[in-house]
Amino acid sequence: MTAEETLPFADWLRLREPADAAARAEDLLDAVRARLTGDVPTVIHDLGSGTGSMSRWLAARLPGPQHWVLHDRDADLLARAAEGMAGVTAADGAPVTVSTRCGDLTRLSAADLADASLFTASALLDMLSADEIERVVAACVGRPTLFALSVTGRVRFTPDDPLDAVVEAAFNDHQRRTVDGRRLLGPDAVAATAAAFARRGVDVRERPSPWRLGPEHADLAAEWFRGWLGAACEQRPDLAGPAEAYARRRLADAAAGRLTVLVEHSDLLAGG
């Protein structure tokens, strides 16, 4: 299992988009809508927008004119995200416009984001360090903030396999690795983010948002599995031998429609 065996990142984001859309906790949107009603156009800053799946999903579920500001450090992903927003309208048919900002979102200040009505992010928090979480939360306080699809580290397979728990633990250790002096929070990010808001007096609601991958998601399940197992083997090279037979079993099950996977995530709404 190596990085070369997995899809380019933009293609991976495209493959996972339908599962992300199905998993997000829509019941949190009622509180968001209640905060955003009025005559003033809604300005939404999407942090770590990638190819724009969050903006496409949410814009069509919120009423009224909207302007989305998409943040990412990858200019190519931002261009794809902006292109993908073409033709998107609000829930009531109101216009949706978009602009992009390329840079390090963890260095944004409240002043940089002063025009925001709402902050959003998807599949972001687990890639941040504790210091970065603190800076992002500090910049977002005062506006509703919806952070979706943060991994919790828990995975459930049907049928199960003796190596499932071993690989899960190794993957979670990989998610907590140190990169360029940054110790990533991985599955600890949800709790750290909720605590950071709470210290600032902001209420947080948390909802489960699991991927439920069945036979109809065989391509996504296989691609996710390769990346999941590859990260675990990178963390624990001693798993490489057992992983070969394990991968053959799991990928054969996925191809035959015998495999279902529950990949747990959490959605957070702060200040809503």
Secondary structure in CASP SS format (residue, H / E / C, confidence):
PFRMAT SS
TARGET T0000
AUTHOR 0000-0000-0000
METHOD secondary structure of the structure
MODEL  1
M C 1.00
T C 1.00
A H 1.00
E H 1.00
E H 1.00
T C 1.00
L C 1.00
P C 1.00
F H 1.00
A H 1.00
D H 1.00
W H 1.00
L H 1.00
R H 1.00
L H 1.00
R H 1.00
E H 1.00
P H 1.00
A H 1.00
D H 1.00
A H 1.00
A H 1.00
A H 1.00
R C 1.00
A C 1.00
E H 1.00
D H 1.00
L H 1.00
L H 1.00
D H 1.00
A H 1.00
V H 1.00
R H 1.00
A H 1.00
R H 1.00
L H 1.00
T C 1.00
G C 1.00
D C 1.00
V C 1.00
P C 1.00
T E 1.00
V E 1.00
I E 1.00
H E 1.00
D E 1.00
L E 1.00
G C 1.00
S C 1.00
G C 1.00
T C 1.00
G C 1.00
S H 1.00
M H 1.00
S H 1.00
R H 1.00
W H 1.00
L H 1.00
A H 1.00
A C 1.00
R C 1.00
L C 1.00
P C 1.00
G C 1.00
P C 1.00
Q E 1.00
H E 1.00
W E 1.00
V E 1.00
L E 1.00
H E 1.00
D E 1.00
R C 1.00
D C 1.00
A H 1.00
D H 1.00
L H 1.00
L H 1.00
A H 1.00
R H 1.00
A H 1.00
A H 1.00
E H 1.00
G H 1.00
M C 1.00
A C 1.00
G C 1.00
V C 1.00
T E 1.00
A C 1.00
A C 1.00
D C 1.00
G C 1.00
A C 1.00
P E 1.00
V E 1.00
T E 1.00
V E 1.00
S E 1.00
T E 1.00
R E 1.00
C E 1.00
G C 1.00
D C 1.00
L H 1.00
T H 1.00
R H 1.00
L C 1.00
S C 1.00
A C 1.00
A C 1.00
D C 1.00
L C 1.00
A C 1.00
D C 1.00
A C 1.00
S C 1.00
L E 1.00
F E 1.00
T E 1.00
A E 1.00
S E 1.00
A C 1.00
L C 1.00
L H 1.00
D H 1.00
M H 1.00
L C 1.00
S E 1.00
A H 1.00
D H 1.00
E H 1.00
I H 1.00
E H 1.00
R H 1.00
V H 1.00
V H 1.00
A H 1.00
A H 1.00
C H 1.00
V C 1.00
G C 1.00
R C 1.00
P C 1.00
T E 1.00
L E 1.00
F E 1.00
A E 1.00
L E 1.00
S E 1.00
V E 1.00
T E 1.00
G E 1.00
R E 1.00
V E 1.00
R E 1.00
F E 1.00
T E 1.00
P C 1.00
D C 1.00
D C 1.00
P C 1.00
L C 1.00
D H 1.00
A H 1.00
V H 1.00
V H 1.00
E H 1.00
A H 1.00
A H 1.00
F H 1.00
N H 1.00
D H 1.00
H H 1.00
Q H 1.00
R C 1.00
R C 1.00
T E 1.00
V E 1.00
D C 1.00
G C 1.00
R E 1.00
R E 1.00
L E 1.00
L C 1.00
G H 1.00
P H 1.00
D H 1.00
A H 1.00
V H 1.00
A H 1.00
A H 1.00
T H 1.00
A H 1.00
A H 1.00
A H 1.00
F H 1.00
A H 1.00
R H 1.00
R C 1.00
G C 1.00
V C 1.00
D C 1.00
V E 1.00
R E 1.00
E E 1.00
R E 1.00
P E 1.00
S C 1.00
P C 1.00
W E 1.00
R E 1.00
L E 1.00
G C 1.00
P H 1.00
E H 1.00
H H 1.00
A H 1.00
D H 1.00
L H 1.00
A H 1.00
A H 1.00
E H 1.00
W H 1.00
F H 1.00
R H 1.00
G H 1.00
W H 1.00
L H 1.00
G H 1.00
A H 1.00
A H 1.00
C H 1.00
E H 1.00
Q H 1.00
R C 1.00
P H 1.00
D H 1.00
L H 1.00
A H 1.00
G H 1.00
P H 1.00
A H 1.00
E H 1.00
A H 1.00
Y H 1.00
A H 1.00
R H 1.00
R H 1.00
R H 1.00
L H 1.00
A H 1.00
D H 1.00
A H 1.00
A H 1.00
A C 1.00
G C 1.00
R C 1.00
L C 1.00
T E 1.00
V E 1.00
L E 1.00
V E 1.00
E E 1.00
H E 1.00
S E 1.00
D E 1.00
L E 1.00
L E 1.00
A E 1.00
G C 1.00
G C 1.00
END
